[in-house]
Every structure is written in C-alpha cells, then in structure tokens.
Amino acid sequence: DLLLRAGDARAVGFLNHALMLHPFHPGLHRLTARLLSDNKHETQAALEYSLAMKGTLQPKPLLDEILHVLPNPDNAALAIPPDWEPRDAILAALHDLKHDDVAERWLARVIQQPDVDIETVDTLYEMATASQHFDVAKRAAVRRLQLAHTYSSRLMLARVEFRLKDYKPI
C-alpha cells in the first residue's frame, strides 16, 4: 500500500507476489480492487472486491467502500458474492447505506444459484415490485414457479404479467 501511494513501479510486482503467497487474504484483494478501480478497470475491481468480501465477517464497512469506489450499481452488485451468507446482513447493510438498487441487482444474481430458498426469491419479488421494476419481478416470479409449483407462485407471476400487460391468450 505504501509503495502504491508513493507511485513506486515495484508496487504491482510486490502485490502479485503477496497474492501468490496469500491467495485468500481479503486485505490483498481489497488493495488490488482499489488499484484496479483507480485505473478504470471497474469490472475487474468488482471481482477482487468479491474475493475480499468472502473473507469478511462484517460486510457493512467493506460494502460502504465498494459503493464509493464502484458507483455503478451493476458493478457494485458484482462485487458481492452471490453465495455470501447470511444474506440478511448484506440486505440490511445495503438498506442502511441507501442502496436498495444494488441489493436488487445482487438478489437477481442470488436467485440464479441452484440452492436458493423461496424466501430470497420472495424478497427480490417484493423489492422489485415496490420499485416498479416489473421485469425483475417477473424473473423472480418465474424462478419461484420453478422452485415451487404452487398457487401462490402462479399468482405472483400473473400479477407481474398483468402489470407488464403481458397477457396470454386463452
């Protein structure tokens, strides 16, 4: 970090070597993410932040940094691993930081995981419906129907299709 701040050309080499020695160290991935972001490589920075997130127990401070370094909500959502648990901690932190837009994008990735639970899908459905992102709500409703063939699932899908005026012929 000191070498990077001083503009020393050896900094990247030291960082690469440190990552080889400690590939799971969250601080090294966080530093790499900052470096990539400073050089306008936001998607790669999001990947590095994702690796840093896997090593943190308290996500809110790191999420706060991610939201400042990666202002694009799509990139910020990519920085959060879709398998991060507990999901409620991420959702609460993003809500406190007033970034429900990032939470919605993140949950859209989470529901594609094979082991997703109905409650997570329902959370995305409710968030997307409340923000009137009916295309996202429809993806959540379709995913819910894949997971649970119930009347509730069908009704959720029908409500979204009605809002989208996506009527099916009888």
C-alpha positions in Angstrom: 0.0 0.0 0.0 2.8 2.4 0.8 4.6 1.6 -2.5 1.3 2.3 -4.4 0.8 5.6 -2.6 4.4 6.6 -3.3 3.9 5.7 -7.0 6.7 3.1 -6.9 6.8 1.0 -10.1 7.6 -2.1 -8.0 4.3 -2.0 -6.2 2.3 -4.2 -8.6 5.1 -6.8 -8.5 5.0 -6.9 -4.8 1.2 -7.1 -4.8 1.3 -10.0 -7.3 3.8 -11.8 -5.2 1.8 -11.3 -2.0 -1.3 -12.6 -3.7 0.7 -15.8 -4.7 1.8 -16.3 -1.1 -1.6 -15.5 0.4 -4.3 -16.0 -2.2 -7.2 -15.8 0.2 -6.1 -12.7 2.2 -9.1 -10.3 1.9 -6.9 -7.2 2.5 -4.7 -8.0 -0.5 -7.8 -8.4 -2.7 -9.2 -5.2 -1.3 -5.9 -3.4 -2.2 -5.9 -4.9 -5.7 -9.5 -3.8 -6.2 -8.7 -0.2 -5.3 -5.7 -0.3 -7.7 -7.9 -1.7 -10.5 -10.6 0.9 -9.8 -8.1 3.7 -9.8 -7.0 2.5 -13.3 -10.7 2.4 -14.5 -11.0 -1.4 -14.6 -14.3 -1.5 -12.6 -15.4 -5.0 -13.6 -12.1 -6.5 -12.5 -12.2 -4.4 -9.4 -15.6 -5.9 -8.6 -14.2 -9.4 -8.9 -11.4 -8.5 -6.5 -13.9 -7.0 -4.1 -15.9 -10.1 -4.4 -12.9 -12.1 -3.2 -12.3 -9.6 -0.4 -16.0 -10.0 0.7 -15.6 -13.8 1.1 -13.1 -13.1 3.8 -15.0 -10.6 5.9 -17.3 -11.1 8.8 -18.7 -7.6 9.0 -19.8 -6.6 5.4 -21.0 -3.1 6.0 -17.7 -1.2 6.1 -16.5 -3.1 3.0 -19.8 -2.5 1.3 -19.5 1.2 2.1 -16.1 1.3 0.4 -17.4 -0.7 -2.6 -20.3 1.7 -3.1 -18.0 4.7 -3.1 -15.3 3.1 -5.3 -17.7 1.5 -7.7 -20.6 3.9 -8.2 -22.2 1.9 -11.0 -24.9 -0.3 -9.2 -24.2 -3.2 -11.6 -20.5 -3.3 -10.8 -21.2 -2.8 -7.1 -23.6 -5.8 -7.2 -21.0 -7.9 -8.9 -18.6 -7.2 -6.0 -20.9 -9.1 -3.7 -20.6 -12.9 -4.0 -24.0 -14.5 -4.7 -23.3 -17.2 -2.1 -22.5 -14.8 0.7 -24.2 -15.8 3.9 -26.1 -14.5 5.9 -27.9 -12.7 3.1 -29.9 -10.7 5.6 -26.6 -9.0 6.7 -25.9 -7.8 3.2 -29.5 -6.7 2.6 -29.6 -4.8 5.9 -26.2 -3.1 5.2 -27.3 -2.1 1.7 -30.6 -0.7 3.1 -28.7 1.3 5.7 -26.4 2.6 3.1 -29.5 3.6 1.0 -28.6 1.3 -1.9 -31.6 -0.9 -2.4 -30.8 -0.6 -6.2 -27.6 -2.6 -5.6 -29.5 -5.1 -3.3 -32.0 -5.7 -6.1 -29.3 -6.4 -8.7 -27.4 -8.6 -6.2 -30.5 -10.6 -5.4 -31.2 -11.1 -9.1 -27.8 -12.9 -9.2 -28.5 -14.8 -6.0 -31.8 -16.3 -7.2 -29.9 -18.0 -10.1 -27.9 -20.1 -7.6 -29.0 -23.7 -7.5 -29.5 -23.8 -3.7 -31.6 -20.6 -3.4 -34.5 -20.6 -1.0 -38.0 -19.3 -1.6 -37.7 -16.5 0.9 -34.8 -15.0 -1.0 -36.8 -15.1 -4.2 -39.8 -13.6 -2.5 -37.6 -10.8 -1.1 -36.4 -9.9 -4.6 -40.0 -10.1 -5.9 -41.2 -7.7 -3.2 -38.3 -5.3 -3.7 -38.7 -5.2 -7.5 -42.5 -4.8 -7.3 -42.1 -1.9 -4.8 -39.6 -0.2 -7.0 -41.8 -0.9 -10.1 -39.1 -3.0 -11.8 -41.6 -5.4 -13.1 -39.2 -7.2 -15.5 -37.0 -8.1 -12.5 -40.2 -9.1 -10.5 -41.2 -11.3 -13.4 -37.8 -13.1 -13.3 -38.3 -13.6 -9.6 -41.8 -15.0 -10.1 -40.6 -17.3 -12.9 -37.8 -18.6 -10.6 -40.3 -19.1 -7.8 -42.5 -21.1 -10.0 -39.5 -23.3 -10.9 -38.8 -23.9 -7.3 -42.4 -24.3 -6.0 -45.3 -25.2 -8.3 -47.9 -23.6 -6.0 -50.9 -21.3 -6.5 -49.0 -18.5 -4.8 -46.2 -18.8 -7.3 -48.7 -18.7 -10.2 -50.5 -15.8 -8.7 -47.2 -13.8 -8.3 -46.4 -14.4 -11.9 -49.9 -13.4 -13.1 -49.7 -10.2 -11.1 -46.5 -9.2 -12.7 -47.6 -10.2 -16.2 -50.8 -8.1 -15.6 -48.6 -5.1 -14.6 -46.5 -5.6 -17.8 -49.6 -6.1 -19.9 -48.1 -9.4 -20.9 -51.5 -11.1 -21.3 -51.5 -14.7 -22.5 -54.2 -15.7 -25.0 -56.8 -18.2 -23.7 
